[in-house]
């Protein structure tokens, strides 16, 4: 299992246990991922850490001083 953290701007869009598709975006030297219908976005990952799964399960949603973060688990 692999876990990734996504930054979410608004709360109430997701709940723990949701299984959502992930869309991959490419930058010149890295990749980033968008969760569902643009609910949340990941950090940038180098090619060696590229995600292979196309969907993941929401395991945790938390609020911090920097905003809302979603932890998603992937079968890899």
Protein Blocks (a to p, Z undefined) as FASTA:
>chain_A
ZZdddddfbghkacehiacdddddddfkbccddehjhkbccddddfklpcfbfbdcdfbd
cddfkbccddddddZZ
